[in-house]
């Protein structure tokens, strides 16, 4: 799991066995049988279980959508007995953690003076610590009320949930609210028919600030703005304010009526508080999802199920930008509003038949056949407008735009249909020998793939041998030993949009005719590629499962080798003229590694305890790239393209200059002449790091003693790098980490680890700004107490538990930035820190009662 942001309402990212694609590597989420790509609107209180399908054989049932792994989520249902009403409450206090130490005013003046960027003798009345000023302590609260029950014929579970999450940036510009409702029910009509439904309704409102953006990130600005600038002028204002007001400039004021501080030095960056206030961003999302199903028992062992699933969501977003002026690089003459409406309609209809049969008491078979059809429609509409003149005022609604001359409308739509057939046979002999084979055929709609290649075939097989069920296996401390192997293929077309394979005719330029008239010409939009086909993920898995000492000890080991071939990539031929090249199947990627999990559970008197730990290794490599493509460029950081996709390298590795220490005599950086031509230029840019970890690990400790319970959960990674993407060559006077001053080279400190202040600008595009992202985080320390039931009976309660928790409180890392989990919603920027909204540490209080 990757934290793409600590911003309230931001979605988590899950990566299963590495990064398999140059585009999306997101897994498929299955919630009560419904396929989903985002579960951020799902209330965790309603989740009963979660299972991750890693190997291709177990994910084969989901075929064309399981290439990046599958996460199975089951929501809660009613249980046999009297009706239960449960109320869960959480309240937490959040604050920023691991704030880096930046140069203070004295250090900043000294550094910039030595660099020649500032004249000698500069002083300042201010010493602003922007990070401490930007963050605040903020609350979060969650409520969930549910009722459930079941009898011989029916089950039901209904819940209402509310979440209010205020972010740790000062003000209310980063706040998230979610309302949710769920109903799960089933009814046994007779001895052969059962019907049911799973329904979820959600409404979420999110106010957010820009982040992870080299130009607009609020956190990024706080990291680089000089300490000589105040947050706001509380007394007299400098002359530049009077000059700008005299020019009629619209200067932004704080809620106290003070003008925001303006930097005299870092002219390209912005006061983060002004940046927070001048972009008022809000989104509202409404979602209805679920399914209805019928189970029919036809004959003994023969069952037919029909399930209709649906997901409707509507997202309304708006960004209002008032008229303002800050400096020559950051201003907005025309106040304006931009609104978007994004609507998603998805439905799936699945029908599957299963037959279970045992022969001669020893041979157990399970046959299953399924057909499925689905349709996904997405429509995006974007509209914006602003006044015609600077003097006219605009409100934060399109209705109040006073001029249509400065209005724009755009958008696009997306359609994806699939038809699938799936068959699987499972065999079990006396619980000793296990085998399973499956075959899935998927057809993508013609909007995605051309007719000749629309069908994909994805086989899978697995075998297992339970040694402890053999007669020859000795009766020793081992209670279960299983050896297993699987192989399979899954597909993906997630990197494609509508008709990217086609050569559509579009309007071109206007051409004059001999008679003086003009005609509009037409041309193919792109060359077209009618050989475009599915990406295919092929995976081999070898595993061992062991239980010992009466199942108190558990051990699991897996080796996986996952090869993704026929990656859908942009085509960049050596010569291109007239129209663009279409995507091609142009690359292969390999992910391989080991996964280990070891656990022990036991008790000492009234103390029950369990300890579990896991380690996973990963080696990622691009094994093939079409010869017409030398390299795919990734995320740009103004001064250089920082990531790349290239053969024999990890996916989206960091690319820049390599350094070889500091010249002790001069303080200059020693750059590595990679190609040996005697010059240092862009041809010497090479691999300087990767955001993909070599190893991830985690550990959990659970203790229970006479009503008390304790949980400790920690996780970490090793071998991944973080590239600080805010130190730009075109802005030499940005602030930096304090170590650039304290550990810099000077004539009296020639053994320094960092160069002199007047450093070669290429230094900021080299491995010098790549840091180790390895970390160990204590994600949770929780202590709870369950009130004895004999006391609860007196007040008609069946269960009551109170608890306190410290979440994300402790981090061990050498990364000097805010958060070593810095990431991005884009895979091509993995590990690039462009002003990442950090995860907050939380003190959480909780209560759960059932009556």
Secondary structure, DSSP 8 states (H G I E B T S, - for coil): -B-S--STT---B--SSS---SS----EEEETTEEES--TTS-GGGEEEEEEE-STTTTGGGGGG-TT-EEEEEE----SEEEEEEEEEEEEEEE------B--HHHHHHHHHHTTSS-TT---S----HHHHHB--EEEEEEEEEEEEE-SSEEEEEEEEEEEEE-SBSSSSSEEEEEEEEEEEEEE-SSSEEEEEEEEEEEEEEEE---S-TTT-HHHHHHHS-TTS-SB-SS---HHHHHHHHTT--B-B-TTS-BB---SS-TTS--HHHHHHH-EEEEEEEEEEEEEEEEEEEETTEEEEEEEEEEEEEEEEEEEE--EEEETTEEESS-EEEEEEEEEEEEEEEEEEEEEEEETTTEEEEEEEEEEEEEEEEEEEEEEEE-SSTTS---SSGGG---STT-EEEEEEEEEEEEEEEEEEEEEETTTEEEEEEEEEEEE-TTTS-GGG-EEEEEEEEEEEEGGGSTTS--SSEEEEEEEEEEEEEEE-TT--TTTTS--EEEEEEEE-TTS-EEEEEEESB---TT---EEEEEEEEEEEEEETTTTEEEEEEEEEEEEEEEEE----S---SSB---EEEEEEEEEEEEEEEEEEEEETTEEEEEEEEEEE-EEEEEEE-TT-S-EE--B-SSSB-EEE-TTS-TTEEEEB-EEEE-TTT--EEE--TT-SS--SGGG-EEEE-SS-SEEEEEEEEEEETTEEEEEEEEEEES-EEEETT--TT-TT---BTHHHHTB-BTTBTT-SB--SS--GGGGGBGGGEEE--EEEEEEEEEEEE--HHHHGGGT-SEEEEEEEEEEEEEEE---SS-TT---SSGGGTTEESS-----EEEEEEEEEE-
